[in-house]
């Protein structure tokens, strides 16, 4: 496995975890924190810490996803550094034959207006 494949697998795993963490949250005060009894004014059983954990994990996973995407871009560039483009290579351009335009002829072709005899 090359490094790009490893980064691709890590990106998929982090994206899946980010989706799960976001789906667990509820912006109106529900979600995982309210299921533990934190819907009212009382904060029992560490429900405040649950929302803090979900918020911090969302930001951490989003940052990790961004870093992995940027690093995978570097892995793509380093993986193709050995392959040179023939379009940019001056030697490859000089060895290819130039396209030849068809020779101009003076033969006139008949048009539908000419064939009617008018």
TALIN-V609670 format. One record per pair of residues at least 4 apart in sequence whose ideal C-beta (glycine too) atoms are under 6 Angstrom apart, sorted by the first residue. I is the first residue (numbers start at 1). GAP is how many residues later the second one is. Records with the same first field share a line. If there is no record, write none. Layout:
BEGIN
I = GAP, GAP
END
This chain:
BEGIN
1 = 4, 5
3 = 72
4 = 71, 72, 75
7 = 61, 64, 65, 68
10 = 58
11 = 57
14 = 47, 50, 51
17 = 44
18 = 43
21 = 36, 37
24 = 7, 8
25 = 6, 29
26 = 4, 5
30 = 4
32 = 18
33 = 5, 14, 17, 18
34 = 4, 5
36 = 9, 11
37 = 7
38 = 9
43 = 4, 5
53 = 4
84 = 5
86 = 6
110 = 4, 5
END
